[in-house]
Amino acid sequence: MGSHGSVDWSATDHDDQTALHYAAFYGHLEVVQFLVENGVPLDAPDKFGRLAHCSAAINGHLDVVAYLLEECPSPIDINAVDEYGGTCLHWAASKGRKEVIQYLCMKGIDIHITSYDNKTAYQIAKDKHKQKCVQFLKSWYETSQKFVHAAEEGDDEEIARIIADINGAYPLRFMRDKNGKNAMHWAAEFGHLSTLKLLSEHFAVWTDVDKFGRNALHSAALGGNKECAFWLIRKAQDSSEFLSLTLTNKSPSRCAFEAGHSSLANYLQAWEEGNDDYSTNDETSASLLEHDNGRSIGDEEENVAPRSRNIETVYNWLKFFKMEEYAQNFEKDGFDTLRGVATIDEDDLIDMDVKKGHRRVVLSHIEELRNQLTLLDENAEVAGMEPLSSPTLSMLPPITKQSSMSSIVSAPGAGGEAIPHRTERRGSITAPPPPTDV
């Protein structure tokens, strides 16, 4: 390179492109390295908001992309977006750069990100007729969805089958849903301990976070799943890595508390504080679980048999309206969260053997619950927060219309079918001008 004297390495052209953009676009790795070492800013966008790694991806220079995302002193954020809301993956897809796309997916890029005209990288590749890219992205997406769904359901057989089919070709931890949750998040949240153990054998990292900053322990806390929470703490290589806060500054214990799982919240708080009340010893933790499952928890949770997926909140809702006789029916049919209850219609009540004289009143309470959940979600959206997946009774807005407790047993015949409320959210989509290549 020779002497460079007082060269201004941050100088740009009429498109705000630096020398680094040009070197990356033409695939000159040594020049890229030299420029980075001499202080050319990596975070300098061109007029389209693109960083240098996008310039390299456009022309398929995988070695340059890898250097800028992994090897240089201050790597570029793999999910950085440009003025059109697109990522490096969008640009690689638009030009049919399959090798770059494969690399980006293997390194954990979010394939669900949509540009401001509401297109994913897959849709861009499809529009541009880049068939090899389409095939790869479609396979990645479909396999990811099957994998996380199997974890949600606790389908160990399907999990094992997918792992065998993938055979190490895909990094399992980066196979996520649109909210960034991977299979370990789902298994932990829904209390599938055997699934969690199976997944852990194939995940190099257990502490990945979703788009809301939640790791697997946060998920277990939200679901109220003590066995999964304690197992993660005991078996993690470094359990202190689970001590991160979500984007709304919530610890695992806080997540458990706000989801109504006060007993688990107490244990997690003790662990977070390094208190001797919590032990990572298997025998001690097991005894805590055994003791906890046999006692009352808080004011709302009386002595009831252990329930799958923490149906206590639904039980308390039923109890409030003197309908606890139907608790087992609700649990048996899978209505074990308030959000699940809000989807119930009259046919469901018939299937659950709810007495004919009770159905109209039950449906009115469900409609009331539906409205409360809608208001709760709207309030969360206004506050810039994620809607709670498993809200408790104390979190619901006040009931505006009180029903007589005796009306349940004195109600007339069943009324018409209640139609579940559907809320559709639409973002403002602005079609961007066509991008210009370097």
Long-range contacts (C-beta under 8 A, 24 or more apart in sequence): 1-34, 4-38, 9-35, 9-38, 9-39, 9-40, 10-39, 10-40, 10-41, 10-44, 12-44, 12-46, 15-46, 15-47, 15-48, 15-436, 15-438, 16-44, 16-45, 16-46, 16-47, 17-46, 17-55, 17-438, 18-44, 18-52, 20-44, 20-52, 21-46, 21-50, 21-52, 21-55, 21-438, 22-55, 22-438, 23-52, 23-64, 24-52, 24-53, 24-55, 24-56, 24-61, 24-64, 24-68, 25-55, 25-56, 25-58, 25-59, 25-61, 25-438, 26-59, 26-61, 27-56, 27-59, 27-61, 27-63, 27-64, 28-64, 29-61, 29-63, 29-64, 29-67, 32-56, 32-64, 32-67, 32-68, 33-67, 33-72, 36-72, 36-73, 42-68, 42-72, 42-74, 42-75, 42-76, 43-76, 45-82, 45-83, 46-438, 47-83, 48-82, 48-83, 48-84, 48-435, 48-436, 49-81, 49-82, 49-83, 49-84, 50-82, 50-91, 50-435, 51-76, 51-80, 51-82, 52-76, 53-80, 53-88, 54-82, 54-88, 54-91, 55-438, 57-88, 57-91, 57-92, 57-95, 57-97, 57-100, 57-104, 58-91, 58-92, 58-94, 58-95, 58-97, 58-437, 58-438, 59-95, 59-97, 60-92, 60-95, 60-97, 60-99, 60-100, 62-99, 62-100, 62-103, 65-100, 65-103, 65-104, 66-103, 69-107, 70-107, 78-104, 78-107, 78-108, 78-109, 79-109, 79-110, 79-113, 81-113, 82-435, 83-432, 84-115, 84-116, 84-117, 84-432, 84-435, 85-113, 85-114, 85-115, 85-116, 85-117, 85-432, 86-113, 86-115, 86-121, 86-124, 86-435, 87-113, 87-121, 89-113, 89-121, 90-115, 90-119, 90-120, 90-121, 90-124, 91-435, 92-121, 92-133, 93-121, 93-122, 93-124, 93-125, 93-128, 93-130, 93-133, 93-137, 94-124, 94-125, 94-128, 94-130, 95-128, 95-130, 96-125, 96-128, 96-130, 96-132, 96-133, 97-133, 98-130, 98-132, 98-133, 98-136, 101-133, 101-136, 101-137, 102-136, 105-136, 105-137, 105-140, 105-170, 105-174, 106-170, 106-171, 106-174, 107-174, 108-171, 108-173, 108-174, 110-176, 110-180, 111-137, 111-140, 111-141, 111-144, 112-176, 112-177, 112-178, 115-432, 116-429, 116-430, 116-431, 116-432, 117-429, 117-430, 117-431, 117-432, 118-427, 118-429, 140-170, 140-175, 143-170, 143-175, 144-175, 144-176, 144-177, 145-177, 147-172, 147-175, 147-183, 148-175, 148-176, 148-177, 148-181, 148-182, 148-183, 148-186, 150-183, 150-195, 151-183, 151-184, 151-186, 151-187, 151-192, 151-195, 151-199, 152-186, 152-187, 152-189, 152-190, 153-190, 153-192, 154-187, 154-190, 154-192, 154-194, 154-195, 155-195, 156-192, 156-194, 156-195, 156-198, 159-183, 159-195, 159-198, 159-199, 160-198, 163-202, 171-204, 172-199, 172-202, 172-203, 173-203, 173-204, 173-205, 173-208, 176-210, 179-210, 179-211, 179-212, 180-209, 180-210, 180-211, 180-212, 181-210, 181-214, 181-219, 182-208, 182-210, 184-208, 184-216, 184-219, 185-210, 185-214, 185-215, 185-216, 185-219, 186-219, 187-216, 187-228, 188-216, 188-217, 188-219, 188-220, 188-223, 188-225, 188-228, 188-229, 188-232, 189-219, 189-220, 189-222, 189-223, 189-225, 189-389, 190-223, 190-225, 190-309, 191-220, 191-223, 191-224, 191-225, 191-227, 191-228, 191-308, 191-309, 191-310, 192-228, 193-225, 193-227, 193-228, 193-231, 196-228, 196-231, 196-232, 197-231, 200-235, 206-232, 206-236, 206-237, 206-241, 207-236, 207-241, 207-242, 207-244, 209-244, 209-246, 212-246, 212-247, 212-248, 212-386, 213-244, 213-245, 213-246, 213-247, 213-248, 214-246, 214-255, 215-242, 215-244, 216-242, 217-242, 217-252, 217-268, 218-246, 218-250, 218-252, 218-255, 220-252, 221-252, 221-253, 221-255, 221-256, 221-259, 221-261, 221-264, 221-265, 221-268, 222-255, 222-256, 222-259, 222-389, 222-390, 223-259, 223-309, 223-310, 223-390, 224-256, 224-259, 224-260, 224-261, 224-264, 224-310, 224-390, 225-264, 225-310, 226-263, 226-264, 226-267, 226-288, 226-289, 226-292, 227-289, 229-256, 229-264, 229-267, 229-268, 230-267, 230-285, 230-288, 230-289, 233-271, 233-280, 234-280, 234-282, 234-285, 239-280, 243-272, 248-385, 248-386, 258-388, 258-392, 258-395, 259-388, 259-390, 259-391, 259-392, 260-300, 260-310, 260-312, 260-313, 260-390, 260-392, 260-393, 260-394, 260-395, 261-310, 262-297, 262-298, 262-301, 263-292, 263-297, 263-298, 267-292, 300-392, 300-393, 300-394, 307-331, 307-336, 308-336, 309-336, 309-337, 310-336, 310-390, 311-336, 311-337, 313-337, 313-338, 313-390, 313-391, 313-392, 313-393, 314-338, 314-340, 314-341, 316-393, 317-341, 317-369, 317-393, 320-393, 321-361, 321-362, 321-365, 321-403, 321-405, 321-408, 322-405, 322-408, 322-409, 323-358, 323-362, 323-408, 326-352, 326-354, 329-353, 329-354, 337-390, 338-369, 338-373, 338-390, 338-391, 338-392, 338-393, 338-396, 339-373, 339-389, 339-390, 339-391, 341-366, 341-369, 342-366, 342-369, 342-370, 342-373, 342-420, 342-421, 343-420, 344-418, 344-420, 345-417, 345-418, 345-419, 345-420, 346-414, 346-415, 346-416, 346-417, 346-418, 347-417, 356-413, 356-414, 357-409, 357-410, 357-411, 357-412, 357-413, 357-414, 358-408, 358-409, 358-411, 359-414, 359-415, 360-411, 360-412, 360-413, 360-414, 360-415, 361-403, 361-407, 361-408, 361-411, 362-408, 363-415, 363-418, 364-403, 365-403, 366-418, 367-418, 367-421, 368-399, 368-401, 369-396, 370-420, 370-421, 371-421, 372-396, 372-397, 372-399, 374-421, 374-423, 377-423
